[in-house]
């Protein structure tokens, strides 16, 4: 007999929303997630999870079941900062409920997905897990600073490798099956400094950078869209120079590139495009992919290069089929299917480790990192029901 997960989620709604508001009230920037992880640990234990573990990086993994086939439902627990506080109509860390909508930093990106997945685990614990399935509900860290780093650690060091991962980033309750990848790159030009009163004696690194900037703008316009993820992009997000003083010619200039990659664009492709630019060759500029080595809140540093691969799950894959089946059974409707514009932990689960990955989350992508971030309570309830239904759908596969 089918379990009505939507009805059960509605029964849990008061506890779910109260817990969610607790999460919003705890400020948890990247590498500062300790307090929110502690709150999640308490909730998982109170809900009767079989095992709750905080790994050396600070990721929290709640386990239910002990079968050989593993589902992981992942949500990151860090958020960006609030930005201009004057742009907020409410206190971003004092969540307000108005007309069925909760406001606060992290509502859509993405403590809503975290809270809903934790309560999906509680529903499955109460109604019975498929006997051959283990569910991990994870609250992961440092995603906003380095997406996927947490799952590099979980797979490589914790030795947890799921058969399928559900990413709970906001999808407006659609099923998502991929995203563009991204890279963080620097290009540096060097010159010769001299006194600013006689610039002809030196070689200005900023001037050498100018045609590179123009070529990168042109490169962005020339990048072609590739189905189904669309077009890759490149933009300059920061520029800095170096000189002995403000009365001297600059002997160094660096630009920072945000490169988004569509299907077929790899690190070799991206770096090859930049090396081929005539301005880069003329200036003999150095191109380097950046590294991330910031310690987590536990003090552990797990260095990685800032290359986050593109990933995409074809419509015909079993995981997308199971997601569609779960949606149809839980909501008696057909789902919309799409892709994220931004990047997620899927760059590691699917892009690096080739673990089948799909996305489904409460809230809306356009609220991410924006003032007056919010999520509908109905989204929390429906996401919770979907996660439980997906685990059941996965459990039917033998």
Secondary structure in CASP SS format (residue, H / E / C, confidence):
PFRMAT SS
TARGET T0000
AUTHOR 0000-0000-0000
METHOD secondary structure of the structure
MODEL  1
X C 1.00
X C 1.00
X C 1.00
X C 1.00
X H 1.00
X H 1.00
X H 1.00
X H 1.00
X H 1.00
X H 1.00
X H 1.00
X H 1.00
X H 1.00
X H 1.00
X H 1.00
X H 1.00
X H 1.00
X H 1.00
X H 1.00
X H 1.00
X H 1.00
X H 1.00
X H 1.00
X H 1.00
X H 1.00
X C 1.00
X C 1.00
X C 1.00
X E 1.00
X C 1.00
X C 1.00
X C 1.00
X C 1.00
X H 1.00
X H 1.00
X H 1.00
X H 1.00
X H 1.00
X H 1.00
X H 1.00
X H 1.00
X H 1.00
X H 1.00
X H 1.00
X H 1.00
X H 1.00
X C 1.00
X C 1.00
X C 1.00
X C 1.00
X E 1.00
X E 1.00
X E 1.00
X E 1.00
X C 1.00
X C 1.00
X C 1.00
X C 1.00
X C 1.00
X E 1.00
X E 1.00
X E 1.00
X E 1.00
X E 1.00
X C 1.00
X C 1.00
X C 1.00
X C 1.00
X E 1.00
X E 1.00
X E 1.00
X E 1.00
X E 1.00
X E 1.00
X E 1.00
X E 1.00
X C 1.00
X C 1.00
X E 1.00
X C 1.00
X C 1.00
X C 1.00
X C 1.00
X C 1.00
X H 1.00
X H 1.00
X H 1.00
X C 1.00
X C 1.00
X C 1.00
X C 1.00
X C 1.00
X C 1.00
X C 1.00
X C 1.00
X E 1.00
X E 1.00
X E 1.00
X C 1.00
X C 1.00
X E 1.00
X E 1.00
X E 1.00
X C 1.00
X C 1.00
X C 1.00
X H 1.00
X H 1.00
X H 1.00
X H 1.00
X H 1.00
X H 1.00
X H 1.00
X H 1.00
X H 1.00
X H 1.00
X H 1.00
X H 1.00
X H 1.00
X H 1.00
X H 1.00
X H 1.00
X H 1.00
X H 1.00
X H 1.00
X H 1.00
X H 1.00
X C 1.00
X C 1.00
X C 1.00
X C 1.00
X C 1.00
X E 1.00
X E 1.00
X E 1.00
X E 1.00
X E 1.00
X E 1.00
X E 1.00
X E 1.00
X C 1.00
X C 1.00
X C 1.00
X C 1.00
X C 1.00
X C 1.00
X C 1.00
X C 1.00
X H 1.00
X H 1.00
X H 1.00
X H 1.00
X H 1.00
X H 1.00
X H 1.00
X H 1.00
X C 1.00
X C 1.00
X C 1.00
X C 1.00
X C 1.00
X C 1.00
X C 1.00
X E 1.00
X E 1.00
X E 1.00
X E 1.00
X C 1.00
X C 1.00
X C 1.00
X C 1.00
X C 1.00
X C 1.00
X C 1.00
X E 1.00
X E 1.00
X E 1.00
X E 1.00
X E 1.00
X C 1.00
X E 1.00
X E 1.00
X E 1.00
X E 1.00
X E 1.00
X E 1.00
X E 1.00
X E 1.00
X E 1.00
X E 1.00
X C 1.00
X E 1.00
X C 1.00
X C 1.00
X E 1.00
X H 1.00
X H 1.00
X H 1.00
X H 1.00
X H 1.00
X H 1.00
X C 1.00
X E 1.00
X C 1.00
X H 1.00
X H 1.00
X H 1.00
X H 1.00
X H 1.00
X H 1.00
X H 1.00
X H 1.00
X H 1.00
X H 1.00
X H 1.00
X H 1.00
X H 1.00
X H 1.00
X H 1.00
X H 1.00
X H 1.00
X H 1.00
X C 1.00
X C 1.00
X E 1.00
X E 1.00
X C 1.00
X C 1.00
X C 1.00
X E 1.00
X E 1.00
X C 1.00
X E 1.00
X E 1.00
X E 1.00
X E 1.00
X E 1.00
X E 1.00
X E 1.00
X E 1.00
X E 1.00
X E 1.00
X C 1.00
X C 1.00
X C 1.00
X C 1.00
X C 1.00
X E 1.00
X C 1.00
X C 1.00
X C 1.00
X E 1.00
X E 1.00
X E 1.00
X E 1.00
X E 1.00
X E 1.00
X E 1.00
X E 1.00
X E 1.00
X E 1.00
X C 1.00
X C 1.00
X C 1.00
X C 1.00
X C 1.00
X H 1.00
X H 1.00
X H 1.00
X H 1.00
X H 1.00
X H 1.00
X H 1.00
X H 1.00
X H 1.00
X C 1.00
X C 1.00
X H 1.00
X H 1.00
X H 1.00
X H 1.00
X H 1.00
X H 1.00
X C 1.00
X C 1.00
X E 1.00
X E 1.00
X E 1.00
X E 1.00
X C 1.00
X E 1.00
X E 1.00
X C 1.00
X C 1.00
X C 1.00
X C 1.00
X C 1.00
X C 1.00
X C 1.00
X C 1.00
X C 1.00
X C 1.00
X C 1.00
X E 1.00
X E 1.00
X C 1.00
X E 1.00
X E 1.00
X C 1.00
X C 1.00
X E 1.00
X E 1.00
X C 1.00
X C 1.00
X C 1.00
X C 1.00
X C 1.00
X H 1.00
X H 1.00
X H 1.00
X H 1.00
X H 1.00
X H 1.00
X H 1.00
X H 1.00
X H 1.00
X H 1.00
X H 1.00
X H 1.00
X H 1.00
X H 1.00
X C 1.00
X C 1.00
X C 1.00
X C 1.00
X C 1.00
X E 1.00
X E 1.00
X E 1.00
X E 1.00
X C 1.00
X C 1.00
X C 1.00
X C 1.00
X C 1.00
X H 1.00
X H 1.00
X H 1.00
X H 1.00
X H 1.00
X H 1.00
X H 1.00
X C 1.00
X C 1.00
X C 1.00
X C 1.00
X E 1.00
X E 1.00
X E 1.00
X C 1.00
X C 1.00
X C 1.00
X C 1.00
X C 1.00
X H 1.00
X H 1.00
X H 1.00
X C 1.00
X C 1.00
X C 1.00
X C 1.00
X C 1.00
X C 1.00
X E 1.00
X E 1.00
X E 1.00
X H 1.00
X H 1.00
X H 1.00
X H 1.00
X H 1.00
X H 1.00
X H 1.00
X H 1.00
X H 1.00
X H 1.00
X H 1.00
X H 1.00
X H 1.00
X H 1.00
X H 1.00
X H 1.00
X H 1.00
X H 1.00
X H 1.00
X C 1.00
X C 1.00
X C 1.00
END
